[in-house]
Amino acid sequence: MIERQERKPYWRHTKWQMLASLLPFLLVVIVFPLYADRLNSNKFLSFPLGYFLAGHGLVLIAVVTVASFVNRQDAIDHWHGGHENL
Amino acid sequence: MPLSSRSRAINPRLGVYFGIFTSAFVALVLVMLIFEQLGASDTLLRGLMLGGPLALYAAIGLSAGCSEPLEFFASGRRVPPFFNGLVLAVSAMGATGLVAGTGLLFLNGFDGWFLVIALTGGFVIMAILIAPYLRKFGAFTIPSYLGRRLESRLVRLAAAGLVAIPMLLVIAAEVRTGIFVGSWLTGQSEQMVAAILAAAIILAIILGGMRSASWANSSESIAVLMALIVPAAMVAVAVTYLPFAQLSHGPVLRALGRLEVQQGMPIPILSPLAFDIAGVELQSIVQRMSKPFGSIGSVSFVLASLTLMAGVAAAPWLLPRVGTTPSVYDTRKSLGWATFIIGMILLTASSVAVFMRDVVMDMLVGYSQSQLPEWFRSLEAAGLAGAHGQVPRLPISSFSFKRDAVLFALPIAYGYPAVLVYLSLAGAFAAAVAAASMSSLALGSVLSEDVVNGMQWEPAPNRIRLTLARVSIAAAVVVGIWFALIVPADPLKLLLWALALSASGLFPVLFLSIWWKRLTAFGALAGMAAGFGVAVLAMIAGEAGWSGLHSVLAGVAGMPAGFLVAVGASWLSPMPSRQALELLHDMRVPGGETVHDREMRLLRLKQRTRPL
């Protein structure tokens, strides 16, 4: 259980983690599709690169984003003394 | 061993149970393949493929009955992250996302990706912004959460009224897709299939509510995964020699690109705000597969991805599932699984779309009407595909397909045994049952918890409470199916409208209720009303052609309106009470007792010690 005086630093930490996870993801969601056409002349795994990045790439980035968020947020919980016991 | 509702031990044999289910399902399909080779009647095969799995789901749902509210509304908070993520992914996508999504990727090519980005990214947003905190709060429905968090019964009632609309739209969308798939599979009339669907949904969730839904939907989701991946992998092996359809269809796509250039397919120049996706009717193939922005403008594409993403993150029919994991950490993890699984499913769907385009290029384009293969003739006779023009070498633009038939046309085109086609159809039907049961469960809980019992915080006694919830769930299913039968709208549009509505009406308030201390009940009320109102107006204007904004993009107007009004109205009203702030601080930190469970425990203590 996180102590009362730990709540404020915990929340500050969490807010930065939220921004650090969310902003790059949103940026990528906005940018990748817009450049897809230009990237399509390149290839990756013999996919047109733009198509690959906007589809497979974004799915991969989404999974990596959540995975890193889960990992970091768990570390933050532990750092501030929140050990959840079942 | 009797398990009290307080113990949150995860059943260690879940893997074994679902292993048994999976082998039973595989065995059913194999036995039917043998039956087909032995010459069993087609009606028997179709009936078994629909009825066999449905009986299994119903048996699983009925065997998970319970009589405790915590079990009924939150599955006892002991669903492991993987299963929770699996169910979340499949009920977010549903049959509509799967069937119409594949068709969209086939007909609109690259532009169909907006749906994939929205559904996958929605879980990312949900995981980071909303889900862990809702899990710590632990309310059974979204209106209960908002009402309790903002200490206002009015907010609770208003939210109940507003969330009912998108949930009803989702049920209608799933039922419409379910009817399309089910009548293809069984050859029965619409009403008959709707009755089967209603029975399947009610049997699967009526006895155990969320607990039944957890396990019945898990089995349905496993069936969906197999029904999608097996035919796709078989085609992938035939075409690319590798069973991983998702990653190996690159060469096919490049070859397609060259053929499209040879065919001289047009490259339309659109305004960035254009938005025109395939509807339910026959649609000719006019767009290149990997060329972006042929039917959706670039700005519309990004805006649609972002607003629908917010809609998934705030979806009131998915969020109650968040409360079923054992801890906040497990909730985050379960959303990771959900992101992964829905991503895999939709990437498989996109590979199905590419393989189907390859089939069209390979077997249809360049032949004359009289040379078209038998399977295409049968699809044409069923009204699912068409070819027009009498030239000796038909170009690609003379072929048209029904969006919702594309997923099932692939195994037909490859001449696979009929049982594999029925497997795909049964999988899509299972997805319809899963998604429709998830949202009718959420709608039924809202009806019984927040509308009928909405004026008091103390819940009714257990027996009455659960009976009421069961009646409401059945009513929600019946109303949803009736709604689907009288409104013959495009299911994909219904789903996207539901997401746009939840993005504009709910996302701003849910987000602010966690991340902004100053949000007041008045602000939330005004924000929800403004978001919903503006989104509905934008939808009507878009449908009537009064504005350049397509109705699916209503969230573009609704979301900012919801945010601005919620913030503005909160500033105008007095500070929230000390108690509300204490509640917020408590729900922001993980660990400790779930807020809702603690309140219920204290309430029980108070009732026990109350003088008679």
Boltz contact constraints between the chains, C-beta under 6 A:
constraints:
  - contact:
      token1: [A, 1]
      token2: [B, 591]
      max_distance: 6.0
  - contact:
      token1: [A, 1]
      token2: [B, 592]
      max_distance: 6.0
  - contact:
      token1: [A, 2]
      token2: [B, 589]
      max_distance: 6.0
  - contact:
      token1: [A, 7]
      token2: [B, 585]
      max_distance: 6.0
  - contact:
      token1: [A, 7]
      token2: [B, 589]
      max_distance: 6.0
  - contact:
      token1: [A, 10]
      token2: [B, 589]
      max_distance: 6.0
  - contact:
      token1: [A, 11]
      token2: [B, 588]
      max_distance: 6.0
  - contact:
      token1: [A, 18]
      token2: [B, 128]
      max_distance: 6.0
  - contact:
      token1: [A, 21]
      token2: [B, 128]
      max_distance: 6.0
  - contact:
      token1: [A, 22]
      token2: [B, 128]
      max_distance: 6.0
  - contact:
      token1: [A, 25]
      token2: [B, 124]
      max_distance: 6.0
  - contact:
      token1: [A, 29]
      token2: [B, 121]
      max_distance: 6.0
  - contact:
      token1: [A, 29]
      token2: [B, 305]
      max_distance: 6.0
  - contact:
      token1: [A, 30]
      token2: [B, 302]
      max_distance: 6.0
  - contact:
      token1: [A, 33]
      token2: [B, 301]
      max_distance: 6.0
  - contact:
      token1: [A, 34]
      token2: [B, 298]
      max_distance: 6.0
  - contact:
      token1: [A, 36]
      token2: [B, 292]
      max_distance: 6.0
  - contact:
      token1: [A, 37]
      token2: [B, 292]
      max_distance: 6.0
  - contact:
      token1: [A, 40]
      token2: [B, 290]
      max_distance: 6.0
  - contact:
      token1: [A, 45]
      token2: [B, 250]
      max_distance: 6.0
  - contact:
      token1: [A, 46]
      token2: [B, 250]
      max_distance: 6.0
  - contact:
      token1: [A, 46]
      token2: [B, 251]
      max_distance: 6.0
  - contact:
      token1: [A, 46]
      token2: [B, 254]
      max_distance: 6.0
  - contact:
      token1: [A, 47]
      token2: [B, 250]
      max_distance: 6.0
  - contact:
      token1: [A, 47]
      token2: [B, 253]
      max_distance: 6.0
  - contact:
      token1: [A, 48]
      token2: [B, 290]
      max_distance: 6.0
  - contact:
      token1: [A, 51]
      token2: [B, 110]
      max_distance: 6.0
  - contact:
      token1: [A, 51]
      token2: [B, 290]
      max_distance: 6.0
  - contact:
      token1: [A, 54]
      token2: [B, 113]
      max_distance: 6.0
  - contact:
      token1: [A, 55]
      token2: [B, 113]
      max_distance: 6.0
  - contact:
      token1: [A, 55]
      token2: [B, 350]
      max_distance: 6.0
  - contact:
      token1: [A, 58]
      token2: [B, 117]
      max_distance: 6.0
  - contact:
      token1: [A, 59]
      token2: [B, 120]
      max_distance: 6.0
  - contact:
      token1: [A, 59]
      token2: [B, 343]
      max_distance: 6.0
  - contact:
      token1: [A, 62]
      token2: [B, 120]
      max_distance: 6.0
  - contact:
      token1: [A, 62]
      token2: [B, 121]
      max_distance: 6.0
  - contact:
      token1: [A, 62]
      token2: [B, 124]
      max_distance: 6.0
  - contact:
      token1: [A, 62]
      token2: [B, 339]
      max_distance: 6.0
  - contact:
      token1: [A, 63]
      token2: [B, 339]
      max_distance: 6.0
  - contact:
      token1: [A, 63]
      token2: [B, 340]
      max_distance: 6.0
  - contact:
      token1: [A, 65]
      token2: [B, 124]
      max_distance: 6.0
  - contact:
      token1: [A, 66]
      token2: [B, 124]
      max_distance: 6.0
  - contact:
      token1: [A, 66]
      token2: [B, 127]
      max_distance: 6.0
  - contact:
      token1: [A, 66]
      token2: [B, 336]
      max_distance: 6.0
  - contact:
      token1: [A, 66]
      token2: [B, 339]
      max_distance: 6.0
  - contact:
      token1: [A, 67]
      token2: [B, 336]
      max_distance: 6.0
  - contact:
      token1: [A, 69]
      token2: [B, 128]
      max_distance: 6.0
  - contact:
      token1: [A, 70]
      token2: [B, 332]
      max_distance: 6.0
  - contact:
      token1: [A, 70]
      token2: [B, 333]
      max_distance: 6.0
  - contact:
      token1: [A, 70]
      token2: [B, 336]
      max_distance: 6.0
  - contact:
      token1: [A, 74]
      token2: [B, 329]
      max_distance: 6.0
  - contact:
      token1: [A, 77]
      token2: [B, 590]
      max_distance: 6.0
  - contact:
      token1: [A, 82]
      token2: [B, 590]
      max_distance: 6.0
  - contact:
      token1: [A, 82]
      token2: [B, 591]
      max_distance: 6.0
  - contact:
      token1: [A, 84]
      token2: [B, 327]
      max_distance: 6.0
  - contact:
      token1: [A, 84]
      token2: [B, 329]
      max_distance: 6.0
  - contact:
      token1: [A, 84]
      token2: [B, 591]
      max_distance: 6.0
  - contact:
      token1: [A, 86]
      token2: [B, 8]
      max_distance: 6.0
  - contact:
      token1: [A, 86]
      token2: [B, 326]
      max_distance: 6.0
